Amino acid sequence: MTLIASFSHSFADSQRAFRLILKAISEPGVKVTLPQIPVWGNASPAATAILMTLVDRETPFWLDSSLGDEAMLENLQRFGARTTAKAEASVALLHAASDMAIAEFSPGDAPATVIIEVPALSGGLTLRLSGPALRESRAVAPKLPKAVLHYLRERVHSFPQPIDLIFTCGDQMMALPHTTNVVVC
């Protein structure tokens, strides 16, 4: 039996994580630091905190096979998460090194949330962000895999996008919600 990772102060830490996730989503491109917790398998502390906050019995979830080790699967099971096919997932967790096709996530009525573990939230190609959540455009440069850059450049969906992207690295996250217009510079 493995120790199940959780927040130290269950209610207060989960509320804090939820508020920080909302801040990141409402302010595209802003980095936030999530509560430090033990990780689930190979996931980062930020990805683990997001999963603990957003995924439950009612949330169809898809997990990248490179992150689906025994510890991750056991923790997801304890939280009641049910895994599903990509096209049915409301939330997905991917690793930057995996072979991903973001456009395969078909959210239906609501946007899908795709969490991607990246090597860094700075030092990559510049992304110019604009949209209703931003008074003026903002530039960010997370180190994104080629597949994500390709998706951002060649989107077949018109603005707003049907997929919320969350990038995690260590205990930090950055979000590009579906209402954000993204130009790869």
C-alpha positions, 0 to 999 in steps of 0.5 A, a space after each residue: 500500500 502506498 501513502 496517498 498524497 494530499 493537502 496538509 490542511 485539507 480544506 484550507 489548502 484546497 480552497 487556496 489552490 482553487 483560488 490560485 487556479 482561478 487567478 491563473 485562469 482569469 489572468 492569462 499568462 500569469 504564473 501562480 505558485 500552488 501549495 506545496 504537496 507530495 506528488 502523485 507519481 511522476 506528476 509535478 506538485 502543481 499538476 497534483 494540486 490541480 488534479 486534487 482540486 478539479 478532478 472528482 467522480 463527476 469529471 471525465 479524466 484522461 491521463 497520458 500513459 507516461 504519467 500513469 504509474 501505479 502511484 498516480 493511478 492509486 491516488 486517482 482511484 482514491 479520489 474517485 476519478 474515472 478515466 475516459 477516452 480523449 474525446 470525452 475528457 473534461 480534464 486531461 494531464 499530459 507530459 511535454 515529452 509525450 506524443 500529443 494531439 491537443 485537437 483530439 480533445 473534443 469538449 462538447 458543450 464546455 471547454 476541456 482543460 488540458 494540463 501539460 507538464 512543461 520543462 519551464 514556464 519561461 525561456 521558450 518562444 514568445 506567445 502574444 496573448 490578447 482577449 477579454 481577460 486582458 486590458 492590453 496584450 501580454 507576452 509570455 514564453 513557456 517552454 512548450 513542446 512542438 505539438 503545442 506550438 503547432 496546435 497554437 499556430 494551426 488551430 482549426 477552431 476559431 476564437 474562442 478556442 474550445 480548450 483551456 490550456 494549463 502549463 505546470 512546472 514544479 509548484 507553478 502553473 500558467 493558464 491560457 483559457 479558451 477565451 485567450 487569443 494566442 499568437 506564436 511570435 
